[in-house]
Amino acid sequence: MPKVAKWLGNTLEGLFASKFPLMTVINTEYITPFVKKICFQGDVSGMDFQIGYAIIIRVSDTEYRNYTVSYSDTEKGVVEIIVHLHGEAPGSRFMHALTTGEQIRISAPRGMKQYNPSVRQHVIIGDETSLGLAYSFLDAVKYKQHDCHFYLELDEQNNTVPELLGLDNYTVFSKDGTFQNESSVASLPVFHLDTWQDSNFVLTGNARSIQTVKRVLKQKNFRGRVLAKAYWMEGKVGL
Ligand SMILES: Cc1cc2nc3c(=O)[nH]c(=O)nc-3n(C[C@H](O)[C@H](O)[C@H](O)COP(=O)(O)OP(=O)(O)OC[C@H]3O[C@@H](n4cnc5c(N)ncnc54)[C@H](O)[C@@H]3O)c2cc1C
C-alpha cells in the first residue's frame, strides 16, 4: 500500500487510531549523513515485535513506506528504526526532516519472522535498508551464542556503519555489482565453509541482488531455509 488518497488515509487513521499509536520522536542520530537512526516512544503495549517485522509510516499526505524495527522495548514504549537516506523521494525526505519532539503514527509491526532460534547459523545479506534488520539480530544471536555473518553491499560513505552499530562478523562489499553477479556471489567465503548448508539465509535489500543470491543458492543445491524479502527495486516506488 505505498499510496492512498489523502481523505482515505485520514479516515483510516481516525477509525483505527488504536492500531496506529501516536509516537513521539525521542532521539535521532545520523550514523553517517545517509544513515539515520530514529527512536520513537509511545504506547505500543500489546503489540507483537518479532525480528524482521516492519512498521508502516505515513511519509506524506498520500504515501506510506515500510521500515524494519531495529530495536523495541514494549514496556518502555520504545521503537527504533534505521533508515537509508538514499535521495529525493518521499520516505527519504520525510525521515531526513524528522526531529526530536515531533509526533507521528506508526502501524502495528507485521511481516516475516526472519530469525529462527533453533538454527545455529545465520547468514544475513543486504544493503543499507537491511541495517535495521541486521541490528535486530544482535541480541538474539549473542544470547543464544549462535553464529551470524553479515554480507552487506554499501555505498562507500556508509562503510563504517556496521562497526558503529556494533555488528561483528561482517563483510562489506561496494555497490559495483558484486551482488548482481552470480560468479562473484558464488565466491563469497560463506560457501567455502563446511557448515554453510546448515545456515538460514536471510536476504533483504535490493530486489535484483536478492534474485542473484537466490539463483546461486539454487545452483549450489542449498537445502536450508531461505528467507527473502525485497525491500526496494530500481524504478519502483515503495515496496
Ligand atoms: C518489509 C520492508 C522493510 C523495510 N525496512 C527498511 C529499513 O529498515 N530501512 C530502510 O531504509 N528501508 C527499508 N525498507 C525499504 C524502503 O521502504 C524503501 O527503500 C522505500 O522505497 C523508501 O521510500 P522512498 O519514498 O524513500 O523511495 P521511493 O519513492 O519508494 O522510491 C523512489 C526510487 O528510489 C529508489 N530507491 C528506493 N529505495 C532506495 C534505496 N534504499 N537505495 C537506493 N535507491 C532507492 C528506487 O529506484 C525507487 O524507484 C523496507 C522495505 C520493506 C518492504
The ligand as an ORCA input file, in Angstrom:
! r2SCAN-3c Opt
* xyz 0 1
  C       9.343     -5.004      4.793
  C      10.259     -3.833      4.441
  C      11.138     -3.349      5.388
  C      11.987     -2.267      5.088
  N      12.854     -1.800      6.037
  C      13.647     -0.722      5.760
  C      14.521     -0.176      6.756
  O      14.577     -0.636      7.905
  N      15.288      0.895      6.411
  C      15.238      1.461      5.157
  O      15.963      2.436      4.908
  N      14.423      0.954      4.205
  C      13.631     -0.102      4.477
  N      12.796     -0.606      3.521
  C      12.898     -0.039      2.172
  C      12.105      1.235      1.992
  O      10.757      1.038      2.358
  C      12.250      1.617      0.502
  O      13.590      1.939      0.214
  C      11.332      2.723      0.069
  O      11.286      2.701     -1.357
  C      11.810      4.094      0.539
  O      10.843      5.040      0.171
  P      11.235      6.411     -0.546
  O       9.986      7.213     -0.557
  O      12.454      6.968      0.096
  O      11.605      5.990     -2.022
  P      10.519      5.596     -3.167
  O       9.688      6.758     -3.541
  O       9.784      4.371     -2.708
  O      11.465      5.188     -4.350
  C      11.891      6.094     -5.369
  C      13.023      5.442     -6.136
  O      14.169      5.441     -5.318
  C      14.899      4.234     -5.486
  N      15.141      3.687     -4.139
  C      14.255      3.336     -3.173
  N      14.890      2.928     -2.067
  C      16.211      3.027     -2.334
  C      17.393      2.763     -1.586
  N      17.354      2.346     -0.307
  N      18.591      2.960     -2.178
  C      18.673      3.422     -3.465
  N      17.591      3.697     -4.220
  C      16.382      3.501     -3.647
  C      14.108      3.327     -6.392
  O      14.681      3.338     -7.698
  C      12.746      3.959     -6.454
  O      12.161      3.841     -7.686
  C      11.938     -1.679      3.795
  C      11.038     -2.170      2.843
  C      10.205     -3.248      3.156
  C       9.258     -3.763      2.101
*
